Amino acid sequence: MEPKSIATPIILRSRAWVSVVLARLRPRMPVRRPSVRERRLLQDCGLLRRTVETIAAGLAAFDRSGRMILSNHQLFEVLDLPRGVGWAPSLGDMLMRQALRGDFGAGDPIAQVRERTEAFYRPQSSLPERFTIGGRTVQVRLRPMDGDIVLAIYSDITDRKAAEEKLTQAWVDADLGNRAKSEFLANMSHELRTPLNAIIGFSEVICEQMLGPLGDQKYLEYMHDIHASGMHLLAIVNDVLDMAKIEAGKLELRRTPIAVGAMFDESIRMVSERARSRSIRLTVDRLEAETVVADERAIKQVTLNLLSNAVKFSPDRGRVSVRALAARDGSFVLEVEDHGIGMTAAGIERALQPFGQVSTPETRPQSGTGLGLPITKGLVEAHGGSMVIESAAGRGTTVRVVLPQPDECLQAPPQEIIERAVA
């Protein structure tokens, strides 16, 4: 027994020595460091993962077998699905969970999953907005990719849909209110004008002293003031009613050939007294187009409004020019130019708004309702035309109105057109 006890440690020591020798003789495997390309690839993958996770929408990519190969945390929040560590549900799992809780409505869950899986892989397929059982509205967009991979984007649009519904309702309410206002003013035309016409008519009788002279000259002055105030108020009422008709779409046009020269003469005569009091010269520079086919009352109001504005904002001893031109396409062009205070771009935009005022009381010789240009623009657009304002502060204003003309009127002489209309 003694020799065995001595030999055992020797054998163990020999084995340990052999192991050490073999370990030293075994070739060492070198530790390889990643290349620059591999490091960049790792960085790009990390950046891609962080980008996917920061996107507000839920993302999921599925291969042809329905296996999820990419997702972000927003996917599970938008679809209200549980997310376990290392759990990547398949497309069928996701759809089945939603079907079982009722996201797709009543029906057989298996049939619903089969139908939606087929639609998911259909070329250029896109699923409409979906309402989840939790009250969310989810929009699903599908983007086919190379390798039979489909990228699904799930966006929670609940807040946006609610805001759109509120905005739509607000537009409806505003439109109803504006329409009711416009219809009220349009229907009140007779009620508003009748008492004003009576005031103007009776004051005119007294001013003319048709029934005999007045006892006191002061009474005559008062009657002139009453008549002037009535005429001014009637003009304001007419402007408001015209604007209401334009906004309500109740403006009726009767197009007839109109002699432009006679129309200019009449419009200039109506503003001549105001221009003469401030030594403003009114001229017709060019009269290329002798006739225009339009609604007579509307085109006269357009011309009168533009001339009144030009005189109002012209300096004393200034000049206002009016022109009638023929465009190359046969359209009628009306231009009114002044050399007054002018307007900036912001001023032009404001002047085209109803009741807009563009100048200060110090630079505005006369007050107004701020409806002249909006009414003019509405009347021009009702004819299918356009109005352009060219202006600069301190350099005057040119307003150009373009009215398209019927083809048959472009081929007949102007006098023949007028005679045909009269007949």
C-alpha positions as CSV (number, residue, x, y, z in Angstrom):
1,M,0.0,0.0,0.0
2,E,2.8,2.3,0.7
3,P,4.3,2.4,-2.8
4,K,0.8,3.3,-4.1
5,S,0.4,6.3,-1.8
6,I,3.8,7.6,-2.9
7,A,3.1,7.1,-6.6
8,T,-0.3,8.9,-6.6
9,P,1.0,12.5,-6.0
10,I,3.7,11.9,-8.5
11,I,1.2,11.0,-11.1
12,L,-1.0,14.0,-10.3
13,R,2.0,16.3,-10.5
14,S,3.0,14.8,-13.8
15,R,-0.5,15.3,-15.3
16,A,-0.5,19.0,-14.2
17,W,3.0,19.5,-15.7
18,V,1.8,18.0,-19.0
19,S,-1.3,20.2,-19.0
20,V,0.9,23.3,-18.5
21,V,3.2,22.2,-21.3
22,L,0.4,21.5,-23.7
23,A,-1.2,24.9,-22.9
24,R,2.0,26.6,-23.7
25,L,2.4,24.6,-26.9
26,R,-1.2,25.3,-28.1
27,P,-1.3,28.2,-30.6
28,R,-3.0,31.2,-29.3
29,M,-6.0,32.7,-31.2
30,P,-5.5,36.4,-31.8
31,V,-8.3,38.8,-30.7
32,R,-9.5,40.6,-33.9
33,R,-10.7,44.1,-33.6
34,P,-13.7,45.3,-35.8
35,S,-12.8,47.1,-39.0
36,V,-13.7,50.7,-39.7
37,R,-16.5,49.5,-42.0
38,E,-17.9,47.3,-39.3
39,R,-17.8,50.1,-36.7
40,R,-19.6,52.4,-39.1
41,L,-22.2,49.7,-39.7
42,L,-22.8,49.3,-36.0
43,Q,-23.1,53.1,-35.6
44,D,-25.6,53.2,-38.5
45,C,-27.6,50.4,-37.0
46,G,-27.7,52.1,-33.6
47,L,-28.7,55.4,-35.3
48,L,-31.5,53.6,-37.2
49,R,-32.8,52.0,-34.0
50,R,-32.9,55.3,-32.2
51,T,-34.6,57.0,-35.1
52,V,-37.2,54.3,-35.3
53,E,-37.9,54.6,-31.6
54,T,-38.3,58.4,-31.7
55,I,-40.9,58.3,-34.5
56,A,-44.3,59.3,-33.2
57,A,-46.1,56.7,-35.2
58,G,-46.0,52.9,-34.6
59,L,-43.8,51.0,-37.1
60,A,-43.8,47.3,-37.9
61,A,-42.2,45.4,-40.7
62,F,-43.3,41.9,-41.5
63,D,-41.9,39.3,-44.0
64,R,-44.0,37.2,-46.2
65,S,-44.6,34.6,-43.6
66,G,-46.0,37.2,-41.2
67,R,-42.9,37.3,-38.9
68,M,-42.2,40.7,-37.3
69,I,-38.6,41.7,-38.2
70,L,-38.8,45.3,-37.0
71,S,-40.9,47.3,-34.5
72,N,-40.8,50.3,-32.2
73,H,-42.4,50.9,-28.8
74,Q,-45.0,53.3,-30.3
75,L,-46.5,50.3,-32.2
76,F,-47.7,48.7,-28.9
77,E,-48.9,52.0,-27.5
78,V,-50.9,53.0,-30.5
79,L,-52.5,49.5,-30.9
80,D,-52.8,49.1,-27.1
81,L,-51.1,45.7,-27.2
82,P,-49.0,44.2,-24.3
83,R,-45.3,44.1,-24.9
84,G,-43.1,41.5,-23.1
85,V,-39.4,41.4,-23.0
86,G,-38.2,39.7,-26.2
87,W,-41.7,39.2,-27.4
88,A,-42.2,39.9,-31.1
89,P,-45.7,38.9,-32.1
90,S,-46.5,37.8,-35.6
91,L,-49.0,39.6,-37.9
92,G,-51.5,36.9,-37.1
93,D,-51.0,37.3,-33.4
94,M,-51.5,41.1,-33.5
95,L,-54.6,40.8,-35.7
96,M,-56.1,38.1,-33.5
97,R,-55.7,40.1,-30.3
98,Q,-57.5,43.1,-32.0
99,A,-60.2,40.9,-33.4
100,L,-60.9,39.2,-30.1
101,R,-61.4,42.4,-28.3
102,G,-63.7,43.8,-31.0
103,D,-61.5,46.4,-32.8
104,F,-62.8,45.1,-36.2
105,G,-66.5,44.9,-35.1
106,A,-68.8,42.0,-34.8
107,G,-67.9,38.8,-36.7
108,D,-65.8,35.7,-36.7
109,P,-62.3,36.6,-35.4
110,I,-60.7,33.9,-37.5
111,A,-62.4,35.1,-40.7
112,Q,-61.5,38.7,-39.8
113,V,-57.8,37.8,-39.3
114,R,-57.7,35.9,-42.6
115,E,-59.3,38.7,-44.5
116,R,-57.0,41.4,-43.1
117,T,-53.9,39.2,-43.6
118,E,-54.8,38.9,-47.3
119,A,-55.4,42.6,-47.6
120,F,-52.1,43.3,-45.8
121,Y,-50.0,41.6,-48.5
122,R,-52.1,42.8,-51.5
123,P,-50.1,45.0,-53.8
124,Q,-50.4,48.7,-52.9
125,S,-52.9,47.8,-50.2
126,S,-53.9,50.4,-47.7
127,L,-56.3,50.0,-44.8
128,P,-58.7,52.8,-43.9
129,E,-59.0,54.6,-40.6
130,R,-59.9,52.2,-37.8
131,F,-61.6,52.8,-34.4
132,T,-60.2,50.8,-31.6
133,I,-62.2,49.5,-28.7
134,G,-60.4,52.0,-26.5
135,G,-61.8,54.9,-28.4
136,R,-58.8,55.7,-30.5
137,T,-58.8,56.5,-34.2
138,V,-55.8,54.8,-36.0
139,Q,-54.8,55.4,-39.5
140,V,-52.9,52.5,-41.2
141,R,-50.6,52.9,-44.2
142,L,-48.8,50.0,-45.9
143,R,-45.6,50.4,-47.8
144,P,-44.3,47.3,-49.8
145,M,-40.5,46.9,-49.7
146,D,-37.9,44.8,-51.4
147,G,-37.7,41.2,-50.3
148,D,-41.5,40.7,-49.9
149,I,-41.4,42.9,-46.8
150,V,-44.3,45.1,-45.9
151,L,-43.8,48.2,-43.7
152,A,-46.9,49.1,-41.7
153,I,-47.3,52.6,-40.2
154,Y,-49.9,53.1,-37.5
155,S,-50.7,56.7,-36.6
156,D,-52.9,57.7,-33.7
157,I,-55.1,60.5,-35.2
158,T,-57.7,60.7,-32.5
159,D,-56.8,64.3,-31.5
160,R,-56.6,65.4,-35.1
161,K,-59.9,63.9,-36.0
162,A,-61.5,65.6,-33.0
163,A,-60.0,69.0,-34.1
164,E,-61.1,68.5,-37.7
165,E,-64.7,67.8,-36.5
166,K,-64.7,70.9,-34.3
167,L,-63.3,73.0,-37.1
168,T,-65.8,71.7,-39.6
169,Q,-68.6,72.4,-37.2
170,A,-67.3,75.9,-36.6
171,W,-67.2,76.5,-40.3
172,V,-70.8,75.3,-40.7
173,D,-71.9,77.5,-37.8
174,A,-70.1,80.5,-39.2
175,D,-71.4,79.9,-42.7
176,L,-75.0,79.5,-41.4
177,G,-74.6,82.7,-39.4
178,N,-73.1,84.6,-42.3
179,R,-75.8,83.3,-44.7
180,A,-78.5,84.3,-42.2
181,K,-77.1,87.8,-41.9
182,S,-76.8,88.2,-45.7
183,E,-80.3,86.8,-46.3
184,F,-81.7,89.1,-43.7
185,L,-80.1,92.2,-45.2
186,A,-81.1,91.2,-48.7
187,N,-84.7,90.6,-47.6
188,M,-84.7,93.9,-45.7
189,S,-84.0,95.9,-48.9
190,H,-87.5,97.2,-49.3
191,E,-88.0,97.9,-45.5
192,L,-84.7,99.9,-45.3
193,R,-85.1,101.9,-48.5
194,T,-88.8,102.9,-48.3
195,P,-88.5,105.3,-45.3
196,L,-85.3,106.7,-46.7
197,N,-86.9,107.4,-50.0
198,A,-89.8,109.2,-48.3
199,I,-87.4,111.3,-46.3
200,I,-85.3,112.2,-49.4
201,G,-88.4,112.8,-51.5
202,F,-90.3,115.1,-49.0
203,S,-87.1,117.0,-48.1
204,E,-86.4,117.6,-51.9
205,V,-90.0,119.0,-52.2
206,I,-89.3,121.4,-49.4
207,C,-85.9,122.3,-50.8
208,E,-87.4,123.2,-54.1
209,Q,-90.2,125.1,-52.3
210,M,-92.7,123.5,-54.6
211,L,-95.6,124.5,-52.4
212,G,-94.5,128.0,-51.7
213,P,-91.6,129.8,-50.1
214,L,-90.5,129.0,-46.6
215,G,-90.9,131.6,-43.9
216,D,-87.3,131.4,-42.6
217,Q,-84.1,130.8,-44.6
218,K,-82.8,128.6,-41.8
219,Y,-85.6,126.1,-42.5
220,L,-84.3,125.8,-46.1
221,E,-80.7,125.2,-44.9
222,Y,-82.0,122.5,-42.5
223,M,-83.9,120.8,-45.4
224,H,-80.8,120.7,-47.5
225,D,-79.0,119.1,-44.6
226,I,-81.8,116.5,-44.2
227,H,-81.7,115.8,-47.9
228,A,-77.9,115.4,-48.0
229,S,-77.9,113.2,-44.9
230,G,-80.7,111.0,-46.4
231,M,-78.8,110.6,-49.6
232,H,-75.6,109.7,-47.7
233,L,-77.5,107.2,-45.6
234,L,-79.2,105.7,-48.7
235,A,-75.8,105.2,-50.3
236,I,-74.5,103.4,-47.2
237,V,-77.6,101.2,-47.1
238,N,-77.2,100.4,-50.8
239,D,-73.6,99.4,-50.3
240,V,-74.4,97.1,-47.3
241,L,-77.2,95.5,-49.3
242,D,-75.1,95.1,-52.4
243,M,-72.4,93.4,-50.3
244,A,-75.0,91.2,-48.6
245,K,-76.3,90.1,-52.0
246,I,-72.8,89.3,-53.3
247,E,-72.0,87.3,-50.2
248,A,-75.4,85.5,-50.3
249,G,-74.9,84.7,-54.0
250,K,-78.2,86.4,-54.9
251,L,-76.7,88.9,-57.3
252,E,-78.5,88.6,-60.6
253,L,-76.8,90.0,-63.7
254,R,-78.4,90.9,-67.0
255,R,-75.7,91.4,-69.7
256,T,-76.3,93.8,-72.5
257,P,-74.0,95.8,-74.8
258,I,-73.2,99.2,-73.2
259,A,-71.7,102.3,-74.9
260,V,-68.5,102.9,-72.9
261,G,-68.2,106.6,-73.8
262,A,-71.6,107.4,-72.5
263,M,-71.0,105.4,-69.4
264,F,-67.8,107.3,-68.7
265,D,-69.5,110.6,-69.3
266,E,-72.3,109.8,-66.8
267,S,-69.9,108.5,-64.1
268,I,-67.6,111.5,-64.5
269,R,-70.5,113.8,-64.2
270,M,-71.6,112.2,-60.9
271,V,-68.2,112.9,-59.3
272,S,-67.4,116.1,-61.1
273,E,-68.7,118.4,-58.4
274,R,-66.6,116.7,-55.8
275,A,-63.5,116.9,-58.1
276,R,-64.2,120.5,-59.1
277,S,-64.4,121.6,-55.4
278,R,-60.7,120.4,-55.0
279,S,-59.5,121.4,-58.5
280,I,-59.0,117.7,-59.5
281,R,-59.0,117.1,-63.3
282,L,-60.9,114.1,-64.6
283,T,-59.8,112.9,-68.1
284,V,-60.6,110.0,-70.4
285,D,-57.1,109.0,-71.7
286,R,-58.0,106.3,-74.1
287,L,-61.2,104.8,-75.5
288,E,-60.1,101.8,-77.5
289,A,-63.1,99.6,-76.6
290,E,-66.3,101.4,-77.5
291,T,-68.7,98.8,-76.1
292,V,-68.7,96.3,-73.3
293,V,-71.2,93.5,-72.7
294,A,-72.0,93.5,-69.0
295,D,-74.8,94.2,-66.5
296,E,-75.4,98.0,-67.0
297,R,-76.0,98.8,-63.4
298,A,-73.1,96.7,-62.2
299,I,-70.5,98.1,-64.6
300,K,-71.7,101.7,-63.9
301,Q,-71.3,101.0,-60.2
302,V,-67.8,99.6,-60.8
303,T,-66.8,102.7,-62.7
304,L,-68.3,105.1,-60.2
305,N,-66.8,103.4,-57.2
306,L,-63.3,103.5,-58.8
307,L,-63.6,107.1,-59.8
308,S,-65.0,108.1,-56.3
309,N,-62.0,106.4,-54.6
310,A,-59.6,108.0,-57.0
311,V,-61.0,111.5,-56.4
312,K,-61.2,110.8,-52.6
313,F,-57.6,109.9,-52.2
314,S,-56.1,112.4,-54.7
315,P,-54.4,115.6,-53.6
316,D,-55.9,119.0,-54.4
317,R,-55.3,120.0,-58.0
318,G,-54.5,116.4,-58.8
319,R,-55.5,114.3,-61.9
320,V,-57.6,111.2,-62.3
321,S,-57.5,109.2,-65.6
322,V,-59.9,106.6,-66.9
323,R,-59.2,104.3,-69.8
324,A,-61.1,101.6,-71.8
325,L,-58.7,99.2,-73.5
326,A,-59.1,96.0,-75.6
327,A,-57.0,93.1,-74.5
328,R,-55.5,90.7,-77.1
329,D,-57.9,87.9,-76.2
330,G,-60.9,90.4,-76.7
331,S,-61.5,91.1,-73.0
332,F,-62.6,94.6,-72.0
333,V,-60.1,96.4,-69.8
334,L,-61.1,99.3,-67.6
335,E,-58.3,101.3,-65.9
336,V,-58.6,104.1,-63.3
337,E,-55.4,105.9,-62.3
338,D,-54.8,108.5,-59.7
339,H,-51.6,110.2,-58.3
340,G,-52.7,110.3,-54.6
341,I,-51.5,108.8,-51.3
342,G,-51.3,105.2,-52.7
343,M,-51.3,102.0,-50.6
344,T,-48.8,99.5,-49.4
345,A,-49.3,95.7,-50.1
346,A,-50.8,95.3,-46.7
347,G,-53.0,98.3,-47.3
348,I,-54.3,96.8,-50.5
349,E,-55.1,93.5,-48.8
350,R,-57.0,95.3,-46.1
351,A,-58.8,97.6,-48.5
352,L,-60.3,94.5,-50.3
353,Q,-61.8,93.3,-47.0
354,P,-65.4,94.4,-46.2
355,F,-65.3,97.6,-44.1
356,G,-61.6,97.8,-44.4
357,Q,-60.0,101.3,-44.1
358,V,-56.4,101.8,-45.3
359,S,-55.5,105.4,-44.4
360,T,-55.5,107.5,-41.3
361,P,-58.0,110.2,-40.7
362,E,-55.3,112.8,-41.4
363,T,-54.7,111.6,-44.9
364,R,-58.3,110.6,-45.8
365,P,-60.2,113.6,-47.1
366,Q,-63.6,111.9,-46.8
367,S,-64.9,109.1,-44.7
368,G,-66.5,106.0,-46.2
369,T,-67.9,102.6,-45.3
370,G,-65.0,100.6,-46.6
371,L,-67.2,98.7,-49.0
372,G,-66.4,100.3,-52.3
373,L,-63.5,98.1,-53.4
374,P,-65.0,94.8,-52.0
375,I,-68.3,95.5,-53.8
376,T,-66.4,96.4,-57.0
377,K,-64.3,93.2,-56.7
378,G,-67.5,91.1,-56.1
379,L,-69.3,92.7,-59.1
380,V,-66.3,92.1,-61.4
381,E,-65.9,88.4,-60.3
382,A,-69.6,87.9,-60.7
383,H,-69.0,88.7,-64.4
384,G,-66.1,86.1,-64.5
385,G,-63.6,88.9,-64.6
386,S,-60.6,90.0,-62.4
387,M,-59.4,93.1,-60.6
388,V,-55.8,94.0,-60.0
389,I,-54.6,96.9,-57.9
390,E,-51.1,98.4,-58.5
391,S,-50.1,100.9,-55.9
392,A,-47.3,102.3,-53.8
393,A,-47.3,104.6,-50.8
394,G,-47.1,108.2,-52.0
395,R,-47.1,107.3,-55.7
396,G,-50.8,106.8,-56.5
397,T,-52.9,103.8,-57.5
398,T,-54.0,102.2,-60.7
399,V,-56.9,99.8,-60.6
400,R,-57.3,97.4,-63.6
401,V,-60.6,95.6,-64.3
402,V,-60.7,92.8,-66.9
403,L,-64.1,91.6,-68.1
404,P,-64.3,88.7,-70.6
405,Q,-66.5,89.2,-73.6
406,P,-68.8,86.8,-75.5
407,D,-67.2,85.5,-78.8
408,E,-70.1,86.8,-80.9
409,C,-69.6,90.3,-79.7
410,L,-65.9,90.3,-80.8
411,Q,-66.8,89.8,-84.4
412,A,-69.6,92.5,-84.9
413,P,-69.0,96.3,-85.1
414,P,-69.8,98.2,-81.9
415,Q,-72.7,100.1,-83.4
416,E,-74.3,96.9,-84.7
417,I,-74.1,95.3,-81.3
418,I,-75.9,98.3,-79.7
419,E,-78.6,98.4,-82.4
420,R,-79.2,94.7,-82.0
421,A,-79.7,95.1,-78.3
422,V,-82.1,98.0,-78.7
423,A,-84.1,96.1,-81.3
